[in-house]
Every structure is written in structure tokens, then in C-alpha cells.
């Protein structure tokens, strides 16, 4: 069943919220520390003189900031890592990241969810080039419609970021950056073929002109398709043993023009069309056509040496059409349109930065059973302080929403550099999630008086990076109040809801330890992560659904000359598929292999073998996952 169909059945979505009852034991800290120390140990005895180039992050503070100065827990997936992974699916790429868990209702092309630190898919924000994407009916991004081939790199920032980005940033923010042009003109392209009849091809052109009025450009197009496999297993609703394939076509572009030194205007876009089959009973050809349109225009201006201004106007459309011969009307349509206007001012005060922000967000929903609109006007301020070994951030934001009124959030973070390689951090922040249109207005399910969920998160952590080895360790505790769940007993004002409703009745605690590390030795690189968590519904004492108490990855990479190869293991403990914790999804471990060979100048052959041992596992009850599958391809591009 696809994401769009599931939007029209909120009871099914509500049943995907669940709970847990085992407290996080302190012993896990010792176990995890020993695990990660194995990665960092080779370099503790000596400090690398020439540290690796310090990457720059944007998402954590909405400004370009050196990674060594970023206080928020984060992961960056570089363009090189995306290429080396050999993956064709964004969700599969995210599956091996620290702090991330995924679910899917079948193979690539079917609906999927991404959990961060135990928070639900609708408790996180997804941005593409600074523009929020997702559905206002269910909340959260429609992951299967986002093409991996158009992505340059990804920033994942964990923890509450509502004071910077507004509603829904309880678990964190994932920002996707499409390809950008610079330097001499370059062309890149790739194509591949794999198991289940999977076929991909893409091409990109990028570059920039020289001179006083510099013009940068990047444009790409991609096509992918797969014959697929049956999305459901026997016992699933609508089981049909046929193959459920998909096709996806996408384009993206970035254009920038420098009008004068310090003044630039530009335009970005990403468009994707996914046509995916799903199961809704034998004998029917049922499918979802999902369109994602992401457009933005901006003006960046340095009015004074200490004053940088950015104005961005954007629109995102998330449009889904369900087509089936057994639907009464043949098709159902669900469309979310979001219009956003933001004005950000960064004021440099010596080594510090004061940021002032004003935003307006307009949401409009047209769907079967749910339609309407709402507007949010926001103002925010943040301050980044840097004094020698001391780092600090402070932010405060007010969101005024036409549906639920004012909501104020804030955060405070502090970091201290023990030396040039070690830093310790502590932070506290508040967040909230706005009720979706389904949770407010869907007939027989929504409750118009539902309030936003609220989060209070405290965490401590440490970061080590000597240029050869890295270590990230974070303990967090996020208390959620007014959690919206499917309640069998509804309030008096909606007593006509005979089968339950979405209602603010629960509290939850998202508590855990997240650790990651890496080290290099010769031509080898070792990396790993482990998350020990307890995402629990405090009202019932049950685990939240489809979230494990333990999950992690370990990978070993080798590079010598033209050859690069690697192996990774992705592991997860058991999860529960229902709120009462009676339906168990067994734990799993997956072995994946990947390699590439640069056989000529600008040419490379690459391949990936997923689930080498052909493990049979489930991410959702009675929904199938891919068995042992191989994908090979060829890539061309100027470096």
C-alpha cells in the first residue's frame, strides 16, 4: 500500500504509534563507550598534525558554520559517500546512518517512514535546499518520491530545532542539497541495472562563468524503474502475489547570478513524478502517482560588511493520485501546497553572529474528506557566541498559527574545547509538532480541539576529531506531552466518533545514547555506530511502534589506486508493530557489499550487493523486503 492511500486512512496511520516500558540502563553507557573506543583508539596516543579539511554545515544554525564549531549532534553524508555507496534509494542510504531507523510497506517506490532518535516520521522536518517538503494531511515527507540521483549531499541534525525552523522539529531536521554549479563546465552521467529488473540513468551539467557578473548553473535529469516484487505477504490486507514495480522521473536545477560583489539572485527547483504499484486485493492493478514540485527564488545581499540578508520565496506541492479499478470513483486525490516567505538577517558582531528571522508559511490541503488552509507567521532570533575555547548558542522563536495560536520555543547550548581535538557539549531545547489536517478535521477521526505536541529535550555529549579518527557520543532525554495517538475513547465534543479518534491523551519519553566513530589506517577505514534507546509511551508503558531498543552499523572500507571496496553490516533489535506490543517484528542483521573501479579517466564501474545472505525480515508486519539483490552500473564525470 502506498503513502497516498495511507493518508486517506488515518486510523491505519494512528495505529502505527506505539509504546515501550523498559528503562534505559546505565550499563549501556559502558558497553557503548567500549564499542566506540575501539574505533578511536588507534589515534588517542598521538595527535595528527594536519587535520582533515573542516567541512561546513548550514542546517544546525541556518548559517554556514565549521563542523568543529557546531554544537548540535549531526551527521553529514557527502557526495563522495553517496557515490561510493552505490545505493539507488534515499531511504536505504539513510538506513545505515546513526540515530536513524526506517520502515517501508514493500520495496522502493512504496510508502516509507524515517525515525530520528525514536521520534516519528511526522516529528521531523525535511528540507530541500532550505525549502520544507511533506504532507500536511499525515505530516512528514513522502520519502519515495525524493530522487537520490539529484542529491549532492545531506545534513542530518539531531535534537529539537523548533526555535530555528518552527513546528515539527522534535526529533531533528534532515536537509537535502541538490547539485550546485562551480568552476569550468562539467558533465556527469551514470546508468545501471540490477535485480528485480531495476534500471537507472541520470545526467547532470554544471559550471560557472568568470567575471564581475558570475553566473552559476546546474541542471540534471534522471529516470529509474523496477519490476519490483510483491509488496505484501500472505496475511496482509489486500494481499496480491503480483509484482509491484515503479517508475520515477525527476529533474532539478540551480541557477545563480551575481549582480555585484556581495549581491546574488537565484532560482532552484526539484520535480519528481513517481508511479508505483501497490496491493489492494487480487485481480486489481492499483497504483499511486506521486508528484513532488519544489521551487524557490532567493536574493542574497551583503548590505554592509557585517550585515548579510537573505530573502527566499518558495512553493512546494505534494500531490498524490490513487488509481484503482476497485475504488468507487476510480481515483482519489490528495494535494498539499505550501507557500513560504522568509527574511533572514545575519549580523556579525566580532566573532559572534546575531540572527534575526521573519517567516510566513501558508498551507492548503485538498483531499477526500479533508480540505482547508492555515497560516503561520513567525519571528525568531538567535545568537552564536565564540570566546576562545568556549562556544554557546541561544535561540528564541514565536510561531503564530491561525489554527492553534501562538507557540514559543527556545534553546540554549554550550560547548567547551578541552583541546584542539576534544570538545564537550550540553544543551536544552523545547519543540512542538502541529496537529496534521487529518488529526484535526478528518471525518470520524480528527478532533478540531487537538493541541500541538510539546517536547523538552536535554542532552550532553562529546566530540573527538584529530583528522584521522572521530568519536561522537550523546546522551539525550526528550519528554513529549500532549502526544496525539489513536484513542478508543474520545472527548465528549466528538462522541459521535464511534471507533475512536486522534486525541491528546498520552505522554512519551525518547531517551537514549547515540554513539558513532571512525578511524583510518593505511588504505583501510573502519566506521561504526550504535544507538541504545527507549522510545516509550509513558501513559501505557509500551514501546512506540516500529522502533528498536538497539540498532547500529559497522563498515570497513578499502581503497587502493583505482579500486575502492567496502562491506557493511546493518543490525536492529526487535520492534513492535502495534501499540499494545503484542505483534513482534523480529530483529535483523544485513550484510551489504559495494565496490568501484576507475577503469579510465573520468570513468568508473560500480556495484552493490545488498542483503548478501538473503535474510527474510520485515520493517512492517506482512510487508515484504528485498532479498539478496545486486546492482551494477557505470559512471562518467569530470572531477
C-alpha positions in Angstrom: 0.0 0.0 0.0 1.4 3.4 -0.9 1.9 6.6 1.1 -1.0 8.4 -0.6 -3.5 5.6 0.2 -2.4 5.6 3.8 -3.1 9.3 4.0 -6.8 8.6 3.3 -7.0 6.1 6.2 -5.8 7.9 9.3 -6.9 5.1 11.6 -4.3 2.9 10.0 -1.7 5.7 10.4 -2.7 6.2 14.0 -2.3 2.5 14.8 1.4 2.9 13.8 2.1 4.9 17.0 3.2 2.7 19.9 4.9 2.4 23.2 7.6 0.7 25.5 8.3 0.0 29.1 12.0 -0.9 29.7 14.1 1.9 31.2 17.5 2.7 29.7 20.1 1.1 31.9 23.3 2.9 32.8 25.2 -0.2 31.9 24.5 0.6 28.2 26.8 3.6 28.5 29.7 1.5 29.5 29.1 -1.1 26.8 28.7 1.6 24.1 31.8 3.5 25.2 33.9 0.4 24.9 32.4 -0.3 21.4 33.2 3.1 20.1 36.6 3.4 21.8 37.7 0.5 19.5 37.3 2.8 16.6 39.1 5.9 18.0 41.8 4.1 20.0 44.5 4.0 17.3 44.9 7.8 17.3 44.5 8.6 21.0 48.2 8.2 21.6 49.1 10.9 19.1 47.5 13.9 17.5 47.5 14.3 13.8 49.4 17.5 12.9 47.5 18.2 9.7 43.8 17.8 10.4 41.4 17.0 7.5 39.6 19.9 5.9 36.9 21.1 8.3 33.6 20.8 6.5 30.9 23.4 6.7 27.3 22.9 7.9 24.3 25.1 7.3 21.4 23.3 8.9 22.4 23.5 12.6 22.3 27.3 12.8 20.8 28.4 9.4 24.3 29.9 8.7 27.5 28.4 7.3 29.5 27.1 10.2 32.6 25.0 10.6 31.7 21.5 11.7 34.2 21.8 14.6 32.0 24.7 15.9 28.6 23.1 15.5 27.2 22.2 19.0 24.2 20.2 17.7 24.7 16.4 17.2 25.0 15.9 13.4 25.9 13.6 10.5 26.9 14.8 7.0 26.5 12.4 4.1 29.0 13.7 1.4 28.7 13.5 -2.3 31.6 11.0 -2.3 29.8 8.8 0.2 26.6 8.8 -1.8 28.5 7.8 -5.0 30.6 5.1 -3.2 27.5 3.6 -1.6 26.1 2.5 -4.9 22.6 2.9 -3.5 19.6 3.8 -5.7 17.2 4.7 -2.8 17.4 7.6 -0.4 15.6 5.6 2.4 18.2 2.8 2.1 21.0 5.3 2.3 19.5 6.8 5.5 19.0 3.3 7.0 22.8 3.0 7.8 23.1 6.4 9.4 23.5 6.9 13.2 20.2 7.7 15.0 18.1 6.7 12.0 15.5 3.8 11.7 13.3 3.2 8.7 10.1 1.4 7.8 8.6 0.6 4.4 5.5 -1.0 3.1 7.3 -3.0 0.4 10.2 -2.3 -1.9 11.5 1.1 -3.3 8.5 3.1 -4.5 6.2 2.2 -1.7 5.5 4.4 1.3 8.3 4.7 3.8 8.9 6.4 7.2 12.1 7.7 8.8 12.5 7.8 12.6 15.2 10.0 14.3 16.2 9.2 17.8 12.9 7.4 18.3 10.7 10.3 17.1 8.0 9.6 14.5 8.2 10.4 10.8 5.9 13.4 11.4 8.0 14.7 14.3 10.9 15.6 12.0 11.4 18.3 9.3 12.8 17.6 5.8 14.2 20.4 3.8 15.3 20.5 0.1 17.7 23.5 -0.5 16.1 25.2 2.5 12.5 24.6 1.5 10.3 22.4 3.7 8.6 19.4 2.0 6.0 17.0 3.2 2.3 16.3 3.6 0.0 18.4 5.8 -2.5 15.6 5.9 -0.3 13.0 7.6 2.8 15.0 8.3 6.3 14.1 7.3 8.0 13.7 3.9 6.9 11.3 1.2 10.3 9.8 1.0 9.9 7.5 -2.0 9.3 10.5 -4.3 12.7 12.1 -3.5 15.2 11.0 -6.1 18.7 10.1 -4.7 20.3 10.8 -8.1 19.6 14.6 -7.8 21.2 14.9 -4.3 24.7 16.4 -3.8 24.9 15.9 0.0 22.8 15.6 3.1 23.0 17.2 6.5 21.3 15.4 9.5 20.9 17.4 12.7 19.5 15.7 15.7 17.5 17.2 18.6 14.8 19.9 18.9 15.2 22.7 16.3 11.7 24.3 16.5 13.4 27.5 17.7 15.1 27.7 14.3 12.6 26.0 12.0 9.2 26.1 13.7 6.6 23.3 14.1 7.5 19.6 13.8 11.3 19.7 14.6 11.0 17.5 17.7 13.5 14.7 16.7 15.6 16.8 14.2 16.0 18.1 10.7 17.2 16.4 7.6 18.3 18.8 4.8 18.9 17.7 1.3 21.1 19.7 -1.0 20.8 19.3 -4.8 23.8 19.8 -7.0 25.3 23.3 -7.5 27.5 24.7 -10.3 31.0 26.0 -9.9 34.2 26.2 -11.9 34.6 25.0 -15.5 31.7 23.3 -17.2 31.4 19.6 -16.3 29.2 16.7 -17.4 28.4 13.7 -15.3 26.2 10.7 -16.1 25.5 7.2 -14.9 23.4 4.2 -15.7 22.9 0.8 -14.2 20.9 -2.4 -14.0 20.1 -4.7 -11.1 17.9 -7.4 -9.5 14.1 -7.1 -9.8 14.6 -5.5 -13.2 15.9 -2.3 -11.7 17.1 0.2 -14.2 18.5 3.7 -13.7 20.0 6.5 -15.8 20.9 10.1 -15.0 22.8 13.1 -16.4 24.0 16.4 -15.0 25.6 19.6 -16.4 27.1 22.2 -14.2 29.6 25.1 -14.1 30.0 28.8 -13.6 31.3 31.7 -15.7 34.1 34.1 -14.7 33.9 37.9 -14.4 32.1 40.5 -12.5 28.7 39.1 -13.1 29.3 35.4 -12.3 26.6 33.0 -13.4 26.4 29.5 -11.9 24.3 26.7 -13.2 23.5 23.1 -12.5 20.8 21.0 -14.1 20.1 17.3 -14.0 17.6 14.7 -15.1 17.0 11.1 -14.1 14.9 8.1 -14.8 14.6 4.9 -12.8 12.2 1.9 -12.9 11.9 -1.5 -11.4 9.7 -4.6 -12.0 9.7 -5.0 -8.2 8.3 -7.8 -6.1 5.0 -8.3 -4.2 4.7 -5.5 -1.6 2.6 -7.7 0.7 2.9 -11.2 2.1 0.1 -13.6 2.8 -1.9 -12.3 5.8 -1.7 -8.7 4.8 -4.7 -6.6 3.9 -5.2 -6.6 0.1 -2.6 -9.3 -0.4 -1.8 -9.9 -4.1 1.1 -12.1 -5.2 1.9 -10.0 -8.3 5.0 -7.8 -8.8 4.7 -4.2 -7.6 7.0 -2.1 -9.7 7.5 1.6 -10.1 8.9 4.3 -12.4 10.3 7.6 -11.3 11.3 10.6 -13.4 12.9 13.7 -12.0 14.7 16.9 -12.8 16.5 19.5 -10.7 18.3 22.8 -11.2 20.1 25.6 -9.5 20.9 29.0 -11.1 22.6 32.0 -9.5 23.6 35.4 -10.9 26.0 37.8 -9.1 24.6 41.3 -9.7 27.5 42.9 -7.9 30.1 41.9 -5.3 28.1 40.5 -2.3 24.7 40.6 -4.2 23.3 37.4 -5.8 19.9 36.3 -7.0 19.0 32.8 -7.9 16.4 30.1 -8.5 16.2 26.4 -7.6 13.8 23.6 -8.4 13.3 19.9 -7.9 10.5 18.0 -9.7 9.8 14.3 -9.3 7.0 12.0 -10.6 6.6 8.6 -9.0 4.3 6.0 -10.5 4.2 3.0 -8.1 2.1 -0.1 -7.8 0.7 -1.4 -4.5 -1.5 -4.3 -3.4 -5.2 -3.8 -2.8 -6.6 -7.3 -3.4 -6.1 -9.9 -6.2 -7.0 -9.1 -9.7 -6.6 -5.3 -9.5 -3.9 -3.0 -10.9 -3.7 -0.4 -8.2 -1.1 2.3 -8.2 -0.2 5.7 -6.8 1.1 8.6 -8.9 3.0 10.9 -6.6 4.3 14.3 -7.8 6.7 16.5 -5.8 7.3 20.1 -7.0 9.8 22.2 -5.1 10.5 25.8 -6.3 12.4 28.6 -4.7 13.7 32.1 -5.7 16.2 34.0 -3.5 18.2 37.2 -3.1 21.4 37.2 -1.0 22.7 40.6 -0.2 25.6 41.9 1.8 24.4 45.4 2.6 27.3 46.1 5.0 30.5 44.3 5.9 28.7 43.0 9.0 25.2 42.6 7.6 24.1 39.7 5.3 20.4 39.4 4.2 18.7 36.5 2.5 15.1 36.6 1.2 13.6 33.4 -0.1 10.2 32.8 -1.7 9.3 29.2 -2.2 6.4 26.8 -3.0 6.2 23.1 -2.5 3.4 20.8 -3.9 3.0 17.3 -2.7 0.3 15.7 -4.9 -0.8 12.1 -4.9 -3.4 10.3 -7.0 -4.5 6.8 -6.2 -5.8 4.8 -9.2 -7.6 1.5 -8.9 -10.4 -0.2 -10.7 -11.9 -1.3 -7.3 -12.2 2.3 -5.9 -15.8 3.6 -6.1 -14.8 6.7 -8.1 -11.8 5.1 -9.7 -9.3 7.6 -8.2 -8.7 9.7 -5.1 -6.6 12.8 -5.0 -4.6 14.4 -2.1 -2.7 17.6 -2.6 -0.7 19.7 -0.1 0.5 23.2 -1.2 2.9 25.2 1.0 3.9 28.7 0.2 6.8 30.2 2.2 8.4 33.6 2.5 11.4 34.1 4.8 13.7 37.0 5.5 16.9 36.2 7.4 19.5 38.7 8.6 22.9 37.6 9.9 24.7 40.4 11.8 28.4 39.7 12.5 29.4 41.2 15.9 33.1 40.4 16.1 33.4 36.6 16.4 29.7 36.4 17.2 26.6 36.2 15.0 23.2 37.6 15.8 20.5 36.3 13.5 17.0 37.8 13.1 14.4 36.0 11.1 10.8 36.6 9.9 8.8 33.9 8.1 5.3 33.3 6.7 4.1 29.8 5.8 0.8 29.1 4.1 -0.6 25.6 3.9 -3.5 24.4 1.8 -4.9 20.9 1.6 -7.4 19.5 -0.9 -8.3 15.8 -0.3 -11.1 13.4 0.0 -12.7 14.1 3.5 -10.2 16.8 4.4 -9.7 20.3 2.9 -8.8 23.7 4.3 -5.9 26.1 4.9 -3.9 27.7 7.7 -1.2 30.3 8.0 1.8 30.6 10.3 3.6 33.9 10.9 6.9 33.6 12.8 9.7 35.7 14.2 12.9 34.4 15.7 16.3 35.5 17.0 19.4 33.5 17.7 22.9 34.3 18.9 26.1 32.4 18.3 29.0 33.1 20.7 32.6 32.2 20.4 35.2 33.0 23.0 38.4 31.0 22.8 37.6 27.5 24.0 34.0 28.5 24.8 31.1 28.1 22.3 27.5 28.9 23.0 24.2 29.3 21.1 20.8 30.8 22.1 17.6 31.0 20.1 14.0 32.0 20.7 11.1 31.8 18.3 7.3 32.5 18.2 5.0 30.8 15.8 1.5 32.3 15.4 -0.7 29.7 13.7 -4.3 30.5 12.5 -5.4 27.1 13.8 -3.7 26.8 17.2 -2.5 30.2 18.1 1.0 31.3 19.5 3.7 28.8 20.4 7.1 29.9 21.8 10.2 27.7 21.7 13.8 28.2 22.7 17.1 26.5 23.0 20.4 27.0 24.8 23.7 25.2 24.1 27.2 25.3 25.5 30.4 23.7 24.3 34.0 23.7 25.7 37.0 22.7 23.8 39.3 20.6 26.0 42.0 20.8 23.3 42.1 21.2 19.6 40.6 17.6 19.2 38.2 17.2 22.1 35.0 19.1 22.9 32.2 18.5 25.4 28.6 19.9 24.9 25.4 20.4 26.8 22.1 21.7 25.6 18.4 22.2 26.4 15.6 23.0 24.0 11.9 23.0 23.5 9.9 22.0 20.5 6.4 21.2 19.2 4.5 19.4 16.5 1.4 21.0 14.9 -1.5 18.6 14.5 -2.0 17.4 10.9 -5.2 18.2 9.0 -6.2 14.6 9.4 -5.8 14.8 13.2 -7.9 18.0 13.2 -10.6 17.5 10.6 -10.8 14.0 9.1 -14.4 12.8 9.5 -14.8 10.3 12.2 -11.2 10.6 13.3 -10.0 14.2 13.7 -10.6 16.4 16.7 -10.6 20.1 16.0 -9.6 21.0 19.6 -6.3 18.9 19.4 -3.3 20.9 20.6 0.3 20.7 19.4 2.5 18.1 20.9 5.3 19.6 23.0 8.8 18.4 23.6 11.5 19.3 26.2 14.9 17.9 25.4 18.1 17.8 27.4 21.4 16.3 26.3 25.1 16.0 26.9 27.8 14.8 24.6 31.4 14.8 23.4 33.1 15.1 20.1 36.6 14.0 19.2 38.3 14.5 15.8 42.0 14.5 15.2 41.8 14.3 11.4 42.3 10.5 11.4 39.8 9.3 14.0 36.4 10.6 15.1 34.1 9.9 18.1 30.6 11.2 18.8 28.8 10.3 21.9 25.5 11.8 23.0 23.0 11.1 25.8 19.6 12.6 25.3 16.2 12.7 27.1 13.2 14.2 25.3 9.9 14.4 27.2 6.8 14.7 24.9 3.5 15.9 26.3 0.1 16.0 24.6 1.1 13.2 22.4 -1.5 12.6 19.7 -2.5 8.9 19.5 -5.4 6.9 18.3 -7.7 6.9 21.4 -10.5 4.4 21.7 -12.5 6.8 24.0 -13.0 10.2 22.5 -13.8 13.5 24.3 -17.4 14.5 24.8 -17.5 17.0 22.0 -16.8 14.3 19.4 -18.8 11.5 21.0 -20.2 10.7 17.5 -16.8 9.1 16.7 -17.8 5.5 17.1 -14.5 3.9 16.5 -12.0 6.2 18.3 -10.2 9.3 17.3 -6.9 11.2 17.2 -6.6 12.8 20.7 -4.0 14.4 23.0 -4.1 11.7 25.7 -0.5 10.4 26.0 3.0 11.4 27.1 6.2 9.9 25.8 9.9 9.8 26.7 12.5 9.5 24.0 15.7 8.6 25.8 18.9 7.1 24.5 22.6 7.0 23.9 23.9 7.6 20.4 27.5 6.8 19.5 29.5 6.9 16.3 33.1 6.6 15.4 35.6 6.1 12.6 39.3 5.7 12.1 41.7 5.3 9.2 44.8 3.1 9.0 46.7 2.8 5.8 44.4 2.0 2.9 41.6 1.0 5.3 38.9 2.9 7.1 36.7 1.5 9.9 33.4 3.1 11.0 30.6 2.2 13.2 27.6 3.4 15.2 25.3 2.1 17.9 22.0 3.5 19.3 20.7 2.3 22.6 17.3 3.9 23.2 14.0 3.6 25.0 11.2 5.3 23.0 8.3 4.8 25.4 4.7 5.8 25.7 4.6 6.9 29.3 0.8 6.6 29.5 0.7 2.9 28.7 4.3 1.9 29.4 4.6 0.4 26.0 7.3 0.8 23.3 6.5 3.2 20.4 5.8 1.1 17.3 8.4 0.0 14.8 11.3 1.4 16.9 14.0 -0.9 18.4 15.8 -0.5 21.6 19.1 -1.3 19.9 20.3 -0.6 16.3 23.6 0.1 14.7 26.0 -0.3 11.8 29.6 -1.2 11.2 31.6 -0.8 8.0 35.0 -1.5 6.6 36.3 0.3 3.5 39.4 -0.3 1.4 40.9 2.0 -1.2 44.0 1.5 -3.3 44.6 3.4 -6.5 41.6 2.9 -8.9 39.9 0.3 -6.6 37.5 1.0 -3.8 35.6 -1.6 -1.9 33.7 -2.0 1.3 31.4 -4.1 3.5 28.8 -3.0 6.0 26.5 -4.7 8.5 23.2 -3.1 9.5 21.6 -4.5 12.6 18.4 -3.9 14.6 16.7 -5.4 17.6 13.1 -6.5 17.7 10.3 -4.0 17.3 6.6 -4.0 17.8 4.1 -3.4 15.0 1.1 -2.4 17.3 0.5 -0.1 20.2 -0.2 -2.9 22.6 3.2 -4.5 21.8 1.7 -7.9 21.0 2.8 -8.1 17.4 6.6 -8.5 17.2 8.8 -7.6 14.2 11.9 -9.7 14.7 15.4 -8.3 14.8 17.6 -8.5 11.8 21.2 -8.1 10.5 22.0 -7.3 6.9 25.4 -7.7 5.2 26.0 -5.4 2.2 29.0 -5.3 -0.2 30.0 -2.5 -2.6 32.9 -1.6 -4.9 34.0 0.7 -7.7 36.8 0.6 -10.2 38.1 3.7 -12.1 38.9 1.9 -15.4 39.7 5.1 -17.4 39.9 8.9 -16.9 36.6 10.1 -15.6 35.1 6.6 -16.0 34.1 4.2 -13.2 32.4 0.9 -12.9 30.5 0.4 -9.6 28.4 -2.2 -8.0 26.4 -3.1 -4.8 25.2 -6.3 -3.4 22.5 -5.8 -0.7 21.4 -8.4 1.8 24.1 -10.8 0.7 22.9 -13.6 3.0 19.3 -13.2 1.7 17.8 -12.6 5.1 14.0 -12.6 5.3 12.9 -9.7 7.6 10.1 -7.2 7.9 10.1 -3.5 8.5 6.2 -3.6 8.7 4.0 -6.5 9.5 3.3 -8.7 6.5 5.1 -6.3 4.1 7.9 -7.7 2.0 11.5 -6.5 1.8 14.1 -7.2 -0.9 16.1 -10.4 -0.7 19.7 -10.8 -1.9 19.9 -8.2 -4.7 22.7 -7.0 -7.0 23.0 -3.6 -8.8 25.9 -2.7 -11.2 26.5 0.4 -13.2 28.9 2.7 -15.0 29.6 6.4 -14.1 31.2 9.2 -16.1 32.2 12.6 -14.9 34.9 15.2 -14.7 36.4 15.6 -11.2 
